[in-house]
Amino acid sequence: MSYRNLLRMVALGCMALTLVATSPAQTVFTLTGEATSTAGGYTTGQAVTFSLTLIPGFPNTPTSTFSSTGDTWDKSVLDDSTPFLFASFTGTGIASIGGALGNNSASVQMGANSLAFAFVVTGDAWTTPNGDRIEAISFTLNPASPVFSFTPSETYVNPADYFAAYVGEYGLGGASIGVGEILGRNEEDNTERIDLNFSKIGVNTVPEPSIWALAGLGAAVVGGLTLQRRRAQRSGSKA
């Protein structure tokens, strides 16, 4: 390999690693609990875990609010220019069927002692264990005693930056209230409601999947350079 090509590979690897370090992160909320109703393919008492991943860099919107009492990031169904707030929704029995999410509503709300997630989708995006199309979710955590050290922003802030201060795992406790519901619509066009109780929530931040790919590219470049250097050294020693 020529010296010029070597420099190009080094530069490419450095660029990839720099992008990883400076890229916006995705915030992941993981809720653990149990189903409290038998519906949609779930049974009462069944252990469940659900994860909601926010898109990186969700913008300020006309329906978002930031005040001393709470901060809300909101995507209105009437707002066609703003992307859907959640990059993914996964969990026990949830299947993604790849429907478009743009023209739907979603929100995350953080208060002095509460954290709530909600979305409504009109298309085919996710299904429950028995194949019902999910139309809406509402997960609300209202602990009886403070769990989150809430600090209001009172002005727009990127949700990834905001929730970076809350990374960790929080037990909601027996006296706390963490409830949720999933609304699904079956083949007979009837709505089924799945009730949930949550006992724990985890907050984490991870790089975007595309950034992981760039990190892999950077690692491959560095590995290739190391291998080539060793081969060159062996060839030189034999000579």
C-alpha positions in Angstrom: 0.0 0.0 0.0 1.3 3.5 -0.9 2.0 6.1 1.8 -0.9 8.2 0.4 -3.4 5.4 0.7 -2.2 4.7 4.2 -2.9 8.3 5.2 -6.3 8.1 3.6 -7.2 5.0 5.6 -6.0 6.6 8.9 -8.0 9.8 8.2 -11.1 7.7 7.4 -10.7 5.8 10.7 -10.3 9.0 12.7 -13.3 10.6 11.1 -15.5 7.5 11.9 -14.3 7.5 15.5 -14.8 11.3 15.8 -18.4 11.0 14.5 -19.1 8.4 17.2 -17.8 10.7 19.9 -19.8 13.8 18.7 -23.0 12.2 17.4 -26.3 12.8 19.0 -27.4 9.9 21.3 -30.7 8.1 21.5 -32.4 7.9 24.8 -33.8 4.5 25.8 -36.4 4.0 28.5 -36.9 0.4 29.7 -40.0 -0.4 31.8 -40.4 -3.6 33.7 -43.5 -5.0 35.4 -46.4 -7.3 34.8 -49.7 -7.5 32.9 -52.7 -7.0 35.1 -55.3 -8.1 32.6 -55.7 -11.0 30.2 -56.0 -9.5 26.7 -54.1 -9.1 23.5 -52.2 -12.3 24.0 -51.0 -11.3 27.5 -52.2 -13.0 30.7 -52.7 -11.5 34.2 -49.4 -11.8 36.2 -47.2 -12.2 33.1 -43.8 -10.5 33.5 -43.3 -7.9 30.8 -40.6 -5.5 29.7 -41.0 -2.6 27.2 -38.5 -0.2 25.7 -39.1 3.1 24.1 -36.3 4.8 22.1 -36.4 8.5 21.4 -35.1 9.8 18.1 -32.0 11.9 18.5 -32.4 15.7 18.2 -36.1 15.9 18.5 -36.9 19.6 17.7 -38.9 22.1 19.6 -42.5 22.1 18.4 -45.5 24.4 18.9 -47.2 21.9 21.2 -44.1 21.2 23.4 -44.0 23.0 26.7 -41.3 23.8 29.2 -42.0 25.4 32.6 -41.2 25.3 36.3 -43.7 22.5 36.8 -42.9 20.2 33.9 -41.3 19.6 30.5 -43.1 18.0 27.6 -41.8 17.0 24.2 -44.8 16.6 22.0 -45.4 15.6 18.4 -48.9 16.6 17.2 -50.9 14.6 14.7 -51.4 17.9 12.8 -47.7 18.5 12.5 -46.5 16.8 9.3 -43.1 18.4 9.3 -41.8 16.9 12.6 -40.6 13.3 12.8 -42.3 10.8 15.1 -40.9 11.1 18.6 -40.0 7.5 19.1 -37.4 5.7 16.9 -38.6 2.3 18.2 -41.0 0.5 20.5 -40.0 -3.0 21.5 -40.8 -5.4 24.3 -42.6 -8.6 25.4 -44.7 -9.9 22.6 -44.4 -6.7 20.5 -43.8 -7.2 16.8 -42.8 -4.4 14.4 -44.5 -4.5 11.0 -42.8 -1.4 9.6 -45.7 1.0 9.1 -45.1 4.7 8.5 -45.1 6.8 11.7 -44.9 10.4 10.5 -48.5 11.4 10.7 -49.2 10.4 14.3 -48.9 11.9 17.7 -46.5 11.1 20.6 -45.2 12.7 23.7 -42.9 12.4 26.7 -43.7 14.4 29.9 -41.4 14.9 32.9 -42.7 16.5 36.0 -41.7 17.0 39.6 -42.6 13.4 40.5 -43.8 11.9 37.3 -42.8 10.6 33.9 -45.2 9.7 31.2 -45.1 8.3 27.7 -47.9 8.2 25.1 -48.5 7.7 21.4 -51.4 7.2 19.0 -50.8 5.6 15.7 -53.3 5.2 12.9 -51.3 2.9 10.6 -49.8 -0.6 10.9 -46.7 -0.1 13.0 -46.7 -2.7 15.9 -48.8 -5.7 16.9 -49.5 -7.5 20.2 -48.7 -11.2 20.8 -52.0 -12.3 19.3 -51.6 -10.0 16.2 -53.8 -7.1 17.3 -52.7 -3.8 15.7 -51.5 -1.4 18.4 -53.4 1.9 18.2 -52.1 3.6 21.3 -50.0 3.3 24.5 -50.0 5.3 27.7 -47.4 4.6 30.4 -47.4 6.8 33.5 -45.1 6.7 36.5 -46.3 8.6 39.5 -44.3 7.3 42.5 -45.8 8.0 45.9 -42.4 9.3 47.0 -39.9 11.2 44.8 -37.8 8.9 42.6 -36.4 11.4 40.1 -34.5 14.5 41.1 -36.5 16.7 38.8 -34.8 19.9 37.5 -37.1 21.9 35.2 -35.5 23.3 32.1 -38.1 26.0 31.5 -36.8 26.3 27.9 -36.4 23.8 25.1 -33.6 21.3 25.4 -32.7 18.3 23.3 -34.3 15.3 25.1 -31.1 13.3 24.7 -29.2 16.0 26.6 -32.0 16.4 29.1 -32.3 12.7 30.1 -28.5 12.2 30.1 -28.8 13.6 33.7 -31.2 10.8 34.6 -29.3 7.8 33.3 -29.7 4.9 35.8 -32.2 2.4 37.1 -35.1 3.4 39.4 -37.2 1.0 41.5 -40.7 2.4 41.9 -41.4 0.5 45.1 -44.5 -1.2 46.4 -46.2 2.1 47.4 -45.5 3.7 44.1 -47.7 3.8 41.1 -46.5 2.9 37.7 -49.3 2.0 35.3 -49.7 1.5 31.6 -52.1 0.5 29.0 -51.8 -0.7 25.4 -54.8 -0.4 23.1 -55.0 -2.9 20.3 -57.6 -3.5 17.6 -58.3 -7.0 16.5 -59.5 -8.5 13.2 -63.2 -7.9 14.2 -62.4 -4.2 14.5 -62.8 -4.4 18.3 -60.5 -2.6 20.8 -58.7 -4.6 23.4 -57.1 -3.0 26.4 -54.0 -4.4 28.0 -53.5 -3.1 31.6 -50.0 -3.1 33.1 -48.2 -2.3 36.3 -44.6 -1.2 36.3 -42.1 -1.8 39.2 -38.9 -0.5 37.6 -37.6 1.9 34.9 -34.2 2.2 33.4 -32.9 5.3 31.5 -30.0 4.9 29.2 -28.3 6.7 26.2 -26.8 4.9 23.2 -25.4 6.0 19.9 -27.5 5.8 16.7 -27.3 2.5 14.8 -25.6 4.2 11.9 -22.9 5.5 14.2 -22.2 2.0 15.4 -21.6 1.1 11.7 -19.1 3.9 11.4 -17.4 2.8 14.6 -17.1 -0.7 13.1 -15.6 0.9 10.0 -13.1 2.8 12.1 -12.2 -0.3 14.0 -11.8 -2.3 10.8 -9.5 0.4 9.3 -7.3 0.4 12.5 -7.2 -3.4 12.5 -6.3 -3.5 8.8 -3.5 -1.1 9.3 -2.2 -3.1 12.3 -2.2 -6.3 10.3 -0.5 -4.8 7.3 2.2 -3.3 9.6 2.9 -6.7 11.2 3.1 -8.3 7.7 5.5 -5.6 6.6 7.7 -6.1 9.7 7.8 -9.9 9.1 8.7 -9.5 5.4 11.5 -7.1 6.4 12.9 -9.4 9.1 13.0 -12.3 6.6 14.8 -10.2 4.1 
